Amino acid sequence: MIEKNLVLDRKNQKPIVFDVFYNKTSTPKPLVVFCHGYKGFKDWGAWGQVAEQFKSAGLFFVKFNFSHNGGTVNQPIDFPDLEAFAENNYTKELQDLDDIITFLISDKNPLSNQINTQHITVIGHSRGGGIATIKASEDNRITKLITWASVCAFGKRTSTTGDLEQWKKAGVKYVLNGRTKQKMPHNYQFYLDYKAHEARLNIENACKHIAIPHAIIHAIDDPSVSFEEAKQLHNWNPKSTLLSLKNSNHVFNASHPWNSNTLPEALQTVVTETITFINTKA
C-alpha cells in the first residue's frame, strides 16, 4: 500500500504532510521515519523509489515534509510558501518529528496495527540527520538511528552564521535556491531560536548520548557536507558504524526530478546497507 499526501492536523500549528509505504499484513512491521534536509521535501528526486524499496523489504516507511519547509498541503513539492520557510527553525523541526512519531504509534493512526512500536528507526539526510540525531538522543521510543550525509554541527551552517548585525537589522536574510532560483528567506528568529536552545541543539552532545545502534553513511567526496563531519560524528560515538562511499555526491548521485526506474549505484548502496542495518538484531 502507498498512501500519499496524508495530513496530520495539529492545534495551533501548521499541519504535517506525509506519505506511508507498507505491505498490509497481519504482522506489525518495524517503523522507519525519514527526515529530509535543508531546502528539501519528501517528494524530492528519488525518495519515492527509495521508499518503495523499504516497503518491499517488509518495513513501514514514512516520509514527511517538515511543517515549515516551504511546501503546503495542496502543493507539497517545492516552495510555494516562503513565509512559512522564513519562520522555520530547528526546534520546530524537532517538534514535527516528535509529533509524527507520536501520531503514527497512537490509536489515532488508523494504520497503527501495521506498526511494531518496539522497532522505530529514524533516518535523516543532511540537516535532517542532525535533527534525527538530537531526537534519537532524547527519545527512548527510537530504537535505531541512521544518518545520510549528515551535518555534525548546526552552529557552523549558513543559517546561523554570517553578518549577524545586518541580519538583525534587516530582520531577514536570503539564500538562493540554485534549482528553483527562489530567494529563500530566513527571518532573524531562526538565529534567536538557535541561541535560546543551543545546548539542546548540540549534535556533539547528542551523539555522545546515543545508546542505540547508530549508522553514519556519507560520501567521501561530498561537496556540500564534508566527509570530515561524518568522521566527527563517528568519533563522538565510537560504537557507531561508519560507511563511506566513493564516487558519490551529497544526494548519492540522484537529482530532481528523477525519471529513471532504477536508483543510481551510490543511492542503491545506501538503501541496501540501511535496510540491512535496520534488519540486523542489536
C-alpha positions in Angstrom: 0.0 0.0 0.0 1.1 3.5 -0.8 -0.8 6.5 0.6 0.5 9.9 -0.3 -0.2 13.4 1.0 -1.9 12.4 4.2 -2.3 15.3 6.6 -1.6 15.4 10.3 -3.5 18.4 11.7 -2.3 19.9 14.9 -3.9 22.5 17.2 -2.4 26.0 16.7 0.4 24.6 14.5 0.9 24.1 10.8 -0.1 20.6 9.5 2.4 18.0 8.5 2.0 16.3 5.1 3.3 12.7 4.9 3.4 9.5 2.8 3.2 5.9 4.0 4.6 2.8 2.2 3.8 -0.6 3.6 2.5 -4.1 2.8 -0.7 -4.8 4.5 -0.3 -7.9 6.6 -1.4 -9.4 9.9 2.1 -8.8 11.3 3.2 -5.4 12.7 6.2 -4.0 10.9 9.2 -2.0 12.0 8.6 1.7 11.6 11.1 3.8 9.6 10.7 7.6 9.6 12.7 9.6 7.0 13.6 13.3 7.6 14.6 15.4 4.6 17.2 18.1 4.6 17.6 21.8 4.2 15.7 23.1 1.1 14.3 19.6 0.8 10.9 17.9 0.7 9.5 14.4 0.9 9.0 14.1 -2.9 12.4 15.2 -3.9 14.2 13.2 -6.6 14.4 9.5 -6.0 13.0 9.5 -2.4 9.8 7.8 -3.7 11.6 4.9 -5.2 13.7 4.7 -2.1 10.5 4.4 -0.1 9.2 1.6 -2.3 12.4 -0.5 -1.5 11.8 -0.2 2.2 8.2 -1.3 1.6 9.4 -4.3 -0.4 11.7 -5.2 2.5 8.7 -5.5 4.8 9.1 -2.2 6.6 6.5 0.5 7.3 8.2 3.6 5.8 7.1 7.2 6.3 8.5 10.3 4.7 7.1 13.7 5.6 7.6 17.4 5.0 8.7 19.5 7.9 5.8 21.8 8.6 7.7 25.0 7.7 9.8 23.6 4.8 8.0 25.9 2.4 5.5 23.4 0.9 1.8 23.4 1.6 -0.9 20.7 1.9 -2.1 21.4 -1.6 1.4 21.8 -3.1 3.9 19.7 -1.1 6.6 19.8 -3.8 9.0 22.8 -3.9 8.4 26.0 -2.0 5.2 28.0 -2.6 5.0 29.2 1.0 8.2 31.2 1.6 6.6 32.9 4.5 6.5 29.6 6.3 10.0 28.8 5.3 11.2 32.1 6.8 9.7 31.1 10.1 11.2 27.6 10.2 13.8 26.7 12.9 15.5 23.6 14.4 13.2 23.3 17.4 10.1 23.4 15.1 11.6 20.5 13.1 12.3 18.5 16.3 8.6 19.1 17.4 7.4 18.0 13.9 9.4 14.8 14.2 8.1 14.2 17.7 4.5 14.8 16.6 4.7 12.5 13.5 6.2 9.6 15.6 3.6 10.1 18.4 0.7 10.1 15.9 2.0 7.0 13.9 2.2 4.8 17.0 -1.0 6.1 18.6 -4.6 4.8 18.3 -5.4 7.9 16.3 -3.5 6.4 13.4 -5.9 4.0 11.5 -2.8 2.0 10.4 -1.3 1.6 13.9 -1.9 -2.1 13.8 0.6 -2.4 11.0 3.4 -0.8 13.1 5.6 -2.6 15.6 6.1 0.2 18.1 9.1 -1.6 19.6 11.1 -1.1 16.5 11.4 2.6 15.4 14.2 3.7 13.1 14.8 7.4 12.3 16.7 8.3 9.1 17.9 11.8 8.5 19.5 13.3 5.4 21.8 16.3 5.6 20.3 18.8 8.1 17.7 16.2 8.8 20.5 14.0 10.0 21.2 16.5 12.7 17.6 16.6 13.7 17.3 12.8 13.7 20.5 12.6 15.9 19.2 15.0 18.5 15.8 13.4 18.6 17.3 9.9 19.0 19.4 11.0 21.9 16.4 12.3 23.8 13.5 10.0 22.8 13.7 6.4 24.1 11.0 5.3 21.7 13.6 5.4 18.9 15.5 2.1 18.6 17.9 2.8 15.7 19.4 5.9 14.1 20.8 6.2 10.6 22.1 9.4 9.1 22.8 10.0 5.4 25.3 12.8 4.6 24.6 14.4 7.9 25.9 17.7 9.3 27.8 17.5 12.6 27.1 21.0 14.0 24.2 23.4 13.5 26.3 26.4 14.6 28.5 26.2 11.6 25.7 26.3 9.0 24.9 29.4 6.9 21.6 29.6 8.7 23.3 30.6 12.0 26.4 32.4 10.7 27.3 35.4 8.5 26.7 39.1 9.2 24.6 38.8 12.3 24.3 42.6 12.8 23.0 43.1 9.3 20.6 40.1 9.7 19.3 41.5 13.0 18.9 45.0 11.5 17.1 43.8 8.4 15.1 41.1 10.2 15.6 38.7 7.3 18.4 37.3 5.1 18.1 35.3 1.8 19.7 32.2 0.4 19.4 31.5 -3.3 17.9 28.2 -4.3 20.0 27.2 -7.3 17.4 24.9 -8.8 14.2 27.0 -8.4 16.0 30.4 -8.5 14.0 31.5 -5.5 15.4 33.7 -2.8 14.7 31.7 0.3 14.2 33.9 3.4 15.4 33.2 6.9 13.9 35.5 9.5 16.2 36.5 12.4 14.1 34.4 14.7 16.0 31.4 13.3 19.2 32.7 15.0 17.4 33.7 18.2 15.8 30.3 18.5 19.1 28.5 17.9 20.8 30.6 20.6 17.9 30.0 23.0 18.2 26.3 22.6 21.9 26.0 21.9 22.5 23.2 24.5 19.8 21.0 23.2 20.8 21.7 19.6 24.4 20.5 20.2 24.9 17.5 17.9 28.2 16.5 19.5 26.5 16.2 22.9 23.6 14.3 21.3 26.0 11.8 19.6 27.8 11.2 22.9 24.5 10.2 24.5 23.3 7.8 21.7 22.9 4.4 23.3 21.1 2.6 20.4 22.5 1.2 17.1 23.7 4.1 15.0 24.9 4.1 11.4 26.5 7.0 9.6 26.6 6.9 5.8 28.5 9.6 3.9 30.2 10.1 0.6 34.0 10.8 0.8 33.7 13.5 -1.9 30.5 15.1 -0.7 30.8 18.7 -1.9 28.1 20.1 0.4 28.8 18.5 3.7 32.4 17.4 4.2 33.2 13.8 5.0 35.1 15.2 7.9 31.7 15.8 9.5 30.9 12.1 9.3 34.2 11.3 11.0 33.4 13.7 13.7 30.0 12.0 14.3 31.7 8.7 14.4 34.4 9.9 16.8 31.7 11.2 19.2 30.0 7.9 19.1 32.7 5.2 18.6 30.1 2.5 18.8 28.5 3.8 15.6 29.0 2.2 12.2 30.6 4.5 9.6 30.1 3.6 5.9 32.0 5.7 3.4 31.0 5.9 -0.3 33.3 6.6 -3.2 32.2 8.3 -6.5 29.2 9.9 -4.9 27.9 13.4 -4.0 25.7 14.8 -1.3 22.5 13.2 -2.7 24.2 9.9 -3.7 24.1 10.9 -7.4 20.3 11.3 -7.5 18.7 14.6 -8.8 15.4 16.3 -9.0 13.3 15.3 -10.9 14.4 11.7 -11.0 13.0 10.0 -14.1 14.8 6.7 -14.1 13.3 3.4 -13.0 16.4 2.5 -11.1 18.4 4.2 -8.5 22.0 5.5 -9.0 24.5 3.0 -7.8 25.5 5.0 -4.8 22.0 5.6 -3.6 21.2 1.9 -4.1 24.1 1.0 -1.9 22.8 3.4 0.8 19.4 1.9 0.7 20.7 -1.7 0.7 23.0 -1.0 3.6 20.3 0.9 5.5 17.8 -1.9 5.2 20.4 -4.5 6.3 21.3 -2.3 9.3 17.6 -2.0 10.3 17.0 -5.8 10.0 20.1 -6.7 12.0 19.4 -7.6 15.6 21.1 -5.3 18.0 
